[in-house]
Amino acid sequence: MGSLTKAALICGSGSMIILISILINLPFAVQTFLLLAGLAVSVYGVFLLVKMVVKPPEKSLETLTEQAPKKKKRPTSTL
């Protein structure tokens, strides 16, 4: 799984924690804890995304420039 996918999943899971803490009727302390935990997870995911934008991985840039479109081999006729 790519680093962009991981960061996006972390952001999404933080949002889901926040949503669940709001929708389910829980005691105030548990609800507050879940809200803060979801906020922390979301902020961490955004931090990972910003870090990737500011300093992209060099390995992926090299592989993108080296890869050229390859022609697909077509099957030979069997007639």
Backbone as CSV, one residue per row, in Angstrom:
resi,resn,N_x,N_y,N_z,CA_x,CA_y,CA_z,C_x,C_y,C_z
1,MET,0.855,-1.174,0.000,0.000,0.000,0.000,0.901,1.238,0.000
2,GLY,0.523,2.208,-0.809,1.316,3.417,-0.915,1.172,4.311,0.302
3,SER,2.131,5.210,0.444,2.109,6.104,1.607,0.946,7.091,1.530
4,LEU,0.570,7.477,0.319,-0.582,8.368,0.178,-1.858,7.673,0.631
5,THR,-1.993,6.408,0.286,-3.173,5.643,0.692,-3.219,5.488,2.208
6,LYS,-2.078,5.215,2.810,-2.029,5.070,4.270,-2.428,6.367,4.969
7,ALA,-1.903,7.483,4.484,-2.233,8.767,5.107,-3.711,9.092,4.951
8,ALA,-4.266,8.785,3.792,-5.694,9.048,3.578,-6.552,8.142,4.457
9,LEU,-6.141,6.901,4.635,-6.891,5.996,5.513,-6.828,6.445,6.963
10,ILE,-5.694,6.972,7.384,-5.574,7.477,8.756,-6.508,8.664,8.965
11,CYS,-6.536,9.579,7.993,-7.460,10.727,8.090,-8.912,10.257,8.157
12,GLY,-9.252,9.302,7.312,-10.622,8.801,7.277,-11.010,8.086,8.553
13,SER,-10.081,7.329,9.123,-10.420,6.615,10.349,-10.606,7.583,11.515
14,GLY,-9.834,8.659,11.527,-10.046,9.680,12.558,-11.410,10.324,12.436
15,SER,-11.830,10.571,11.212,-13.153,11.139,10.988,-14.256,10.173,11.407
16,MET,-14.047,8.884,11.140,-15.041,7.881,11.538,-15.144,7.778,13.058
17,ILE,-14.032,7.891,13.763,-14.064,7.866,15.230,-14.889,9.036,15.750
18,ILE,-14.677,10.209,15.161,-15.445,11.390,15.569,-16.931,11.181,15.289
19,LEU,-17.241,10.666,14.112,-18.638,10.439,13.741,-19.310,9.440,14.677
20,ILE,-18.624,8.363,14.985,-19.196,7.348,15.878,-19.411,7.929,17.277
21,SER,-18.450,8.722,17.740,-18.603,9.285,19.088,-19.791,10.244,19.156
22,ILE,-20.137,10.872,18.040,-21.281,11.785,18.041,-22.597,11.015,17.929
23,LEU,-22.616,9.990,17.070,-23.877,9.296,16.790,-24.329,8.355,17.905
24,ILE,-23.371,7.706,18.572,-23.749,6.739,19.606,-23.916,7.474,20.935
25,ASN,-24.981,7.151,21.638,-25.250,7.788,22.923,-24.364,7.145,23.991
26,LEU,-23.279,7.836,24.331,-22.312,7.339,25.306,-22.215,8.315,26.471
27,PRO,-21.650,7.882,27.576,-21.414,8.826,28.680,-20.505,9.975,28.213
28,PHE,-20.643,11.096,28.896,-19.938,12.309,28.474,-18.425,12.109,28.435
29,ALA,-17.865,11.433,29.423,-16.405,11.251,29.480,-15.920,10.395,28.311
30,VAL,-16.651,9.328,27.994,-16.261,8.449,26.889,-16.396,9.196,25.562
31,GLN,-17.473,9.959,25.428,-17.687,10.714,24.200,-16.582,11.756,23.999
32,THR,-16.204,12.433,25.066,-15.129,13.421,24.985,-13.814,12.753,24.626
33,PHE,-13.535,11.604,25.237,-12.295,10.884,24.921,-12.262,10.467,23.451
34,LEU,-13.369,9.949,22.932,-13.410,9.540,21.534,-13.263,10.730,20.586
35,LEU,-13.874,11.847,20.936,-13.720,13.049,20.109,-12.267,13.497,20.057
36,LEU,-11.604,13.515,21.200,-10.204,13.934,21.231,-9.305,12.930,20.512
37,ALA,-9.590,11.636,20.674,-8.796,10.613,19.990,-8.987,10.712,18.475
38,GLY,-10.218,10.905,18.029,-10.474,11.065,16.598,-9.810,12.301,16.035
39,LEU,-9.831,13.380,16.799,-9.174,14.601,16.365,-7.664,14.392,16.245
40,ALA,-7.083,13.688,17.211,-5.644,13.429,17.167,-5.274,12.565,15.964
41,VAL,-6.072,11.544,15.680,-5.796,10.671,14.548,-5.933,11.442,13.242
42,SER,-6.941,12.274,13.126,-7.126,13.074,11.915,-5.981,14.069,11.715
43,VAL,-5.557,14.710,12.781,-4.452,15.667,12.686,-3.173,14.951,12.275
44,TYR,-2.959,13.739,12.791,-1.777,12.966,12.408,-1.829,12.606,10.919
45,GLY,-2.994,12.229,10.420,-3.139,11.916,9.002,-2.882,13.131,8.118
46,VAL,-3.389,14.288,8.529,-3.135,15.515,7.776,-1.653,15.862,7.817
47,PHE,-1.013,15.643,8.959,0.424,15.872,9.065,1.189,14.992,8.080
48,LEU,0.803,13.730,7.955,1.463,12.841,6.994,1.250,13.309,5.567
49,LEU,0.033,13.751,5.247,-0.242,14.253,3.895,0.579,15.506,3.584
50,VAL,0.642,16.430,4.533,1.408,17.664,4.322,2.889,17.337,4.186
51,LYS,3.375,16.402,4.978,4.777,16.005,4.900,5.098,15.416,3.534
52,MET,4.168,14.657,2.961,4.393,14.082,1.642,4.371,15.149,0.555
53,VAL,3.556,16.178,0.718,3.494,17.240,-0.287,4.757,18.097,-0.232
54,VAL,5.207,18.412,0.985,6.376,19.270,1.136,7.643,18.541,0.707
55,LYS,7.770,17.276,1.094,8.975,16.510,0.794,8.576,15.167,0.194
56,PRO,8.334,15.133,-1.131,7.897,13.871,-1.742,9.016,12.838,-1.723
57,PRO,8.658,11.567,-1.650,9.691,10.532,-1.653,10.439,10.530,-2.984
58,GLU,11.765,10.490,-2.917,12.581,10.559,-4.127,12.475,9.281,-4.944
59,LYS,12.252,8.182,-4.291,12.198,6.894,-4.970,11.060,6.861,-5.983
60,SER,9.902,7.392,-5.610,8.760,7.355,-6.518,8.985,8.259,-7.725
61,LEU,9.702,9.371,-7.547,9.976,10.253,-8.669,10.898,9.582,-9.679
62,GLU,11.883,8.822,-9.190,12.801,8.129,-10.085,12.092,7.035,-10.867
63,THR,11.242,6.296,-10.211,10.568,5.201,-10.901,9.578,5.719,-11.925
64,LEU,8.973,6.876,-11.665,8.041,7.434,-12.639,8.755,7.907,-13.893
65,THR,9.953,8.477,-13.739,10.673,8.967,-14.906,11.300,7.823,-15.695
66,GLU,11.657,6.729,-15.021,12.284,5.604,-15.712,11.272,4.747,-16.451
67,GLN,10.060,4.693,-15.994,9.068,3.839,-16.619,8.596,4.460,-17.923
68,ALA,8.719,3.682,-18.971,8.232,4.125,-20.274,7.060,3.228,-20.653
69,PRO,6.148,3.752,-21.418,5.024,2.899,-21.819,5.537,1.741,-22.674
70,LYS,5.186,0.536,-22.254,5.639,-0.655,-22.962,4.538,-1.135,-23.894
71,LYS,4.981,-1.623,-25.065,4.016,-2.168,-25.996,3.630,-3.564,-25.531
72,LYS,2.368,-3.845,-25.590,1.887,-5.167,-25.221,2.151,-6.135,-26.372
73,LYS,2.593,-7.325,-26.010,2.781,-8.348,-27.024,1.424,-8.898,-27.414
74,ARG,1.173,-8.898,-28.687,-0.090,-9.447,-29.155,0.124,-10.922,-29.490
75,PRO,-0.879,-11.722,-29.235,-0.718,-13.142,-29.534,-0.580,-13.370,-31.028
76,THR,0.227,-14.338,-31.364,0.384,-14.665,-32.780,-0.821,-15.430,-33.262
77,SER,-1.041,-15.357,-34.516,-2.211,-16.029,-35.090,-2.031,-17.544,-35.054
78,THR,-3.068,-18.230,-34.715,-3.009,-19.700,-34.650,-3.711,-20.344,-35.828
79,LEU,-4.103,-19.552,-36.797,-4.804,-20.113,-37.952,-3.852,-20.737,-38.941
